[in-house]
Amino acid sequence: MSSEHMQIGEVAARTELSLRTIRHYEETGLVIPSARSQGGFRLYTESDVARLMVVRRMKPLGFTLDQMRDLLQAIDCLDAAEPPAPEESEELLERVRAYERAATARVADLRVQLERAEDFAATLRGRLERSAPAAT
C-alpha cells in the first residue's frame, strides 16, 4: 500500500465519522475511495478526506445528500485540471456562493437556538439554586 493512501479506519479516525457512515457516503456516491488494495480494502487519499470533511460540515447544518452531491460536483468542476468555460465557471461559483449564504443563515439560526438553550439551562439552574435547602 502506498504511503499516500489510507484505509477506512484511519479515515474514520481523522474525520470523526463512523465506518458505517463513510460506507453510506460511498453507496450514495458522495465519496468514492480512490483505490482498492489487492485484498479489496478501500483506500483513500487526502482529497477523499477533504470531500468527507465537506460532507461532515454540511450535515449538521441540515443540507441534504442531494445538496451535498451538488456542491461537491460544483467544486470538482471548478478544481478540474481543465478549467470550465468562463460562463460555466461563473454559474458554478454562483452555486457555491448560494451554499455559502445558506450555511451562513443556518449558522445564525443555530446560534439563536443555542442562546435559547443556554437561557433555558440557566433558568433551571436558578430554579434549583432557589429550591436547594439552606446549608447548615
C-alpha positions in Angstrom: 0.0 0.0 0.0 1.3 3.4 -0.9 2.0 5.9 1.9 -0.3 8.4 0.3 -3.3 6.0 0.7 -5.2 5.5 3.9 -7.5 2.6 4.9 -11.0 3.4 6.0 -10.2 3.1 9.8 -7.6 5.9 9.5 -10.0 8.0 7.5 -12.7 7.4 10.1 -10.4 8.5 12.9 -9.3 11.6 11.0 -12.8 12.7 10.0 -14.6 11.5 13.2 -17.1 9.7 11.1 -18.0 6.1 11.7 -17.1 3.3 9.2 -20.7 2.8 8.6 -21.2 6.5 7.7 -18.3 6.5 5.3 -19.6 3.4 3.6 -23.0 5.0 3.3 -21.5 8.1 1.7 -19.8 5.8 -0.7 -23.1 4.0 -1.5 -24.7 7.3 -2.2 -21.9 8.4 -4.4 -20.7 11.3 -2.3 -17.2 10.0 -1.7 -15.7 7.1 -3.7 -12.4 5.6 -2.5 -9.6 6.5 -4.8 -8.3 2.9 -5.0 -8.6 -0.6 -3.6 -5.9 -2.7 -2.1 -5.1 -6.1 -3.6 -7.2 -7.5 -0.8 -10.1 -5.3 -1.8 -9.8 -2.8 1.1 -10.9 0.7 0.4 -8.0 3.2 0.0 -8.5 6.9 0.4 -6.3 10.0 -0.4 -6.1 13.4 1.3 -8.5 14.6 -1.4 -11.1 11.9 -0.3 -10.7 13.0 3.3 -11.3 16.7 2.2 -14.5 15.6 0.5 -15.7 13.7 3.6 -14.9 16.8 5.7 -17.1 18.9 3.4 -19.9 16.4 3.9 -19.4 16.2 7.6 -19.6 20.0 7.9 -22.7 20.2 5.8 -24.7 17.6 7.7 -25.3 19.4 11.0 -26.4 22.4 9.0 -29.3 20.3 7.6 -28.1 20.0 4.0 -29.5 17.0 2.1 -27.4 14.3 0.4 -28.5 15.8 -2.9 -27.3 19.2 -1.9 -24.0 17.8 -0.7 -23.6 16.0 -4.0 -24.5 19.2 -5.9 -21.9 21.3 -4.0 -19.2 18.6 -4.4 -19.9 18.4 -8.1 -19.6 22.2 -8.5 -16.3 22.1 -6.5 -15.0 19.2 -8.6 -15.7 21.2 -11.8 -14.1 24.3 -10.5 -11.0 22.3 -9.4 -10.7 20.2 -12.6 -7.4 20.1 -14.4 -9.0 21.8 -17.4 -10.9 24.8 -16.1 -14.5 25.3 -17.2 -15.5 28.0 -19.7 -15.9 31.4 -18.2 -19.7 31.3 -18.3 -19.8 27.8 -16.7 -17.3 28.9 -14.2 -19.5 31.8 -13.1 -22.5 29.6 -12.8 -20.5 27.1 -10.7 -19.2 29.9 -8.5 -22.8 31.2 -8.0 -23.8 27.7 -6.9 -21.0 27.7 -4.3 -22.0 31.3 -3.2 -25.6 30.1 -2.7 -24.4 27.3 -0.4 -22.2 29.7 1.5 -25.2 32.0 2.0 -27.4 29.1 3.1 -24.7 27.9 5.5 -24.3 31.3 7.0 -28.0 31.6 7.5 -28.2 28.2 9.1 -25.3 29.0 11.5 -27.2 32.2 12.5 -30.3 30.1 13.2 -28.2 27.6 15.3 -26.8 30.5 17.3 -30.3 31.6 18.2 -31.2 28.1 19.2 -28.1 27.7 21.3 -28.8 31.0 23.0 -32.3 29.8 23.9 -30.9 26.5 25.1 -28.4 28.3 27.3 -31.1 30.6 28.7 -33.2 27.5 29.5 -30.4 25.8 31.3 -29.7 29.0 33.3 -33.3 29.2 34.2 -33.3 25.6 35.5 -30.0 26.3 37.4 -31.6 29.3 39.0 -34.7 27.4 40.0 -32.5 24.6 41.6 -30.5 27.2 43.5 -33.6 28.8 44.9 -35.0 25.4 45.9 -31.9 24.0 47.4 -32.1 23.6 51.2 -30.0 26.1 53.1 -26.6 24.8 54.2 -26.2 24.5 57.9 
